[in-house]
Amino acid sequence: MRWIDLILNLVGIAFWLSWRSSMRPVKTLGAGTLVSNLKPVELPATARWLNPVGLAVLLIGRPFLYVELARMTESTAAWAPGPVTVAFRDDVAGRLSFFSVLSFLWALLVWQAALTLFSRMARLGDRTAGLRWFQELGALPGRWPAWLALLVPTLLGALMWAVVATPFASRGLIPAIHSATALAFQSTFVGVSVWMPSRWMIVGLLIVRFVHDYVYLGDHALWSWVRLATTPLIRPLQWLPVRLGRIDGTPLIVAALVLGLAYGLDLGIRRAFLLTGW
């Protein structure tokens, strides 16, 4: 159930990004050039709305799939925004539909947070590195101060929990929340957890960097960005004696450190969340 939900969320994000790109105005070409005589390609109005319709069909239709999966695998749909897991029974009408929307919104927020983080990492090496590309994929604007770009996803994640926690508690999906202070602390921990899934993408980039250093993967701009994004992480540990001939194991060491630090932070957030009153 969890992996199916993840895959369908990625499909939903693809619909969302395609919809956003199709709604942008087509840029006009400069006058006085040969290409200025060419008419920019515009999508028909019907084609532009295929993406939101596809996203709506996905969010509305997949709860029926989840019902069948729950019966076949004896599993339960669960939303896990970091330190807490909320299970949704499949025999209550409407709950899986709400789970479908909530799960997608959380996945979209996590995606935006990861892209924002990576764009900031790349800018440490080159302040113009792929900013438009990142923003088209969902990162917050590069002209924003770094503190604001990192704060917004945290606040949105906290707001999501603050909105749904009380209704969840009243319906028995989570234990009762005893005070507004406890809710505020819980919301803060959930907001911070928006960044935790980024560890897997960071580790993936470090592994790609390790492979790309010794295996030619082509001259695509993506590989240049991988180097820019990972260099600030690797630079502080380049003094370590982890070279064996031409092989530099620093990216793998950093990947292990990222996983270890993220695991410790995740465990600390979970324990602090439980101390809020549950």
C-alpha positions in Angstrom: 0.0 0.0 0.0 2.7 2.5 1.0 4.7 2.0 -2.2 1.6 2.1 -4.4 0.6 5.4 -2.8 4.2 6.8 -3.3 4.2 5.9 -7.0 0.7 7.4 -7.5 1.8 10.6 -5.7 4.7 10.9 -8.1 2.3 10.6 -11.0 0.1 13.3 -9.4 3.2 15.6 -9.0 3.9 15.0 -12.7 0.3 16.1 -13.6 0.7 19.1 -11.3 4.0 20.2 -12.9 2.7 19.7 -16.4 -0.4 21.8 -15.6 1.8 24.6 -14.1 4.0 24.7 -17.2 1.1 24.7 -19.6 -0.5 27.7 -17.9 2.6 29.9 -18.2 2.4 32.5 -21.0 4.4 31.7 -24.1 7.4 34.0 -24.3 7.7 36.0 -27.5 10.8 35.8 -29.5 13.1 38.8 -30.1 12.3 41.0 -33.1 14.8 41.3 -36.0 15.9 37.7 -36.0 15.1 34.8 -38.2 13.4 32.9 -35.4 11.2 35.9 -34.7 9.2 35.0 -37.8 8.3 31.6 -36.2 5.1 31.4 -34.3 5.5 29.9 -30.8 3.8 26.6 -30.3 0.7 26.9 -28.0 -1.2 24.1 -26.6 -4.9 24.0 -27.3 -7.2 25.0 -24.4 -8.5 21.4 -24.2 -5.0 20.0 -23.9 -4.1 22.4 -21.1 -6.9 21.1 -19.0 -6.0 17.4 -19.5 -3.5 17.6 -16.6 -5.8 19.0 -13.9 -8.5 16.5 -15.1 -6.0 13.7 -14.9 -4.9 14.8 -11.4 -8.5 15.0 -10.2 -9.3 11.5 -11.7 -6.2 10.1 -9.9 -7.1 11.6 -6.5 -10.8 10.6 -6.8 -10.3 7.2 -8.3 -7.4 5.8 -6.3 -9.3 5.3 -3.0 -11.3 2.6 -4.8 -8.0 0.9 -5.6 -6.9 1.3 -2.0 -10.0 -0.5 -0.8 -9.2 -3.5 -2.9 -5.6 -3.5 -1.9 -6.5 -3.3 1.8 -8.8 -6.3 1.4 -6.2 -8.3 -0.6 -3.1 -7.5 1.5 -4.8 -6.9 4.9 -3.0 -3.6 5.1 -4.2 -0.1 5.9 -3.7 3.2 4.2 -1.6 5.4 6.5 -0.4 9.0 6.3 3.0 9.4 8.0 4.1 13.0 8.1 7.3 12.3 10.1 6.9 11.5 13.8 3.3 10.3 13.6 1.4 7.8 11.5 -2.3 8.2 11.0 -4.2 5.0 9.8 -7.4 5.4 7.7 -9.9 2.6 7.8 -11.3 1.5 4.5 -14.8 0.8 5.8 -15.6 4.4 6.6 -17.0 6.3 3.6 -14.9 9.4 2.7 -11.9 8.7 4.8 -9.8 7.2 2.0 -10.8 10.0 -0.3 -9.5 12.5 2.3 -6.4 10.4 2.7 -5.8 10.5 -1.0 -5.9 14.3 -1.1 -3.9 14.7 2.1 -1.2 12.2 1.0 -0.8 14.1 -2.3 -0.5 17.5 -0.7 2.1 16.2 1.7 4.1 14.6 -1.1 3.9 17.8 -3.1 5.2 19.8 -0.1 8.1 17.3 0.4 8.9 17.6 -3.3 9.0 21.4 -3.1 11.1 21.3 0.0 13.7 19.0 -1.6 13.9 21.0 -4.8 14.3 24.2 -2.8 17.1 22.6 -0.7 18.9 21.3 -3.8 18.7 24.7 -5.5 20.3 26.3 -2.5 23.0 23.7 -2.4 23.8 24.2 -6.1 24.0 28.0 -5.6 26.8 27.5 -3.0 28.9 26.5 -6.0 27.4 28.7 -8.7 24.8 31.4 -7.8 23.2 31.0 -11.3 23.1 27.1 -11.3 19.9 25.9 -12.9 17.6 28.3 -11.0 15.0 28.4 -13.7 15.1 24.7 -14.0 14.6 24.2 -10.3 11.7 26.6 -10.2 10.0 24.9 -13.0 10.2 21.7 -11.0 8.7 23.3 -7.9 11.5 25.0 -6.0 10.7 28.3 -4.4 12.0 31.4 -6.2 15.7 31.8 -6.1 15.5 35.6 -5.4 14.0 34.8 -2.0 16.4 34.9 1.0 17.6 31.5 1.9 16.1 31.7 5.4 12.7 32.4 3.9 12.9 29.7 1.3 13.7 27.2 4.0 11.1 28.5 6.4 8.1 28.4 4.1 7.9 24.6 3.6 8.3 24.2 7.4 5.5 26.5 8.1 3.2 24.9 5.5 3.9 21.4 7.0 3.2 22.7 10.5 0.0 24.3 9.2 -1.2 21.1 7.7 -0.9 19.3 11.0 -2.5 22.1 13.0 -5.5 22.0 10.7 -6.1 18.2 10.7 -4.9 17.2 14.1 -8.0 18.2 16.1 -10.5 16.6 13.6 -8.4 13.5 13.7 -8.4 13.4 17.4 -12.2 13.9 17.6 -12.7 10.9 15.3 -10.4 8.7 17.2 -7.7 8.5 14.5 -5.1 9.8 16.9 -5.0 10.3 20.7 -6.5 13.3 22.2 -4.5 16.6 22.2 -4.6 18.1 25.7 -3.7 21.7 25.0 -3.0 24.3 22.4 0.7 24.3 23.5 0.9 20.6 22.7 -0.6 21.2 19.3 1.9 23.9 18.6 4.8 21.7 19.5 3.4 18.8 17.5 2.9 21.1 14.5 6.5 22.4 14.8 7.9 18.8 14.8 5.8 17.8 11.8 6.9 21.0 9.9 10.6 20.2 10.5 9.9 16.6 9.2 9.1 18.0 5.8 12.8 18.1 5.2 13.6 14.5 6.3 12.8 12.7 3.1 15.4 14.9 1.3 18.1 12.7 2.9 17.4 9.9 0.4 17.7 12.3 -2.6 21.0 13.7 -1.1 22.4 10.3 -0.7 21.4 9.4 -4.2 23.1 12.5 -5.6 26.3 11.6 -3.6 26.3 8.1 -5.1 25.8 9.5 -8.6 28.7 11.9 -7.9 30.9 8.9 -6.8 30.0 7.0 -10.0 30.3 9.9 -12.3 33.8 10.7 -11.2 35.0 7.4 -12.7 32.4 6.5 -15.3 31.6 8.7 -18.2 27.8 9.3 -18.3 27.7 11.9 -21.0 27.9 15.7 -21.0 24.3 16.4 -19.9 23.9 19.5 -17.8 22.4 17.4 -15.1 25.8 15.9 -14.2 27.3 19.4 -13.9 24.5 20.3 -11.5 25.1 17.1 -9.4 28.7 18.1 -9.0 27.7 21.7 -8.0 25.1 20.5 -5.5 27.3 17.9 -3.8 30.7 19.8 -3.7 29.7 21.9 -0.7 28.9 18.7 1.2 32.1 16.9 0.2 34.6 19.9 0.5 34.8 19.9 4.4 35.8 16.2 4.4 38.2 16.1 1.5 41.1 16.0 4.0 40.1 12.4 5.0 42.5 9.7 3.8 39.9 7.8 1.9 41.5 7.7 -1.5 42.6 4.5 -3.1 44.4 5.3 -6.3 42.0 7.3 -8.4 39.0 6.3 -6.3 37.8 8.9 -3.8 35.5 7.5 -1.2 34.6 10.9 0.3 31.1 11.0 -1.4 30.3 7.6 0.2 31.5 8.8 3.6 29.4 11.9 3.4 26.4 9.8 2.3 26.8 7.6 5.4 27.1 10.6 7.6 23.9 12.1 6.1 22.0 8.9 6.8 23.3 8.7 10.4 22.6 12.3 11.2 19.1 12.1 9.6 18.4 8.9 11.6 19.4 10.6 14.8 17.3 13.7 14.1 14.3 11.6 13.1 14.5 9.6 16.3 14.8 12.8 18.3 11.8 14.3 16.6 9.7 11.2 17.3 10.6 11.1 21.0 10.0 14.8 21.4 6.6 14.5 19.6 5.6 11.8 22.1 6.5 14.0 25.0 4.0 16.6 23.9 1.3 14.8 25.8 0.5 11.4 24.1 
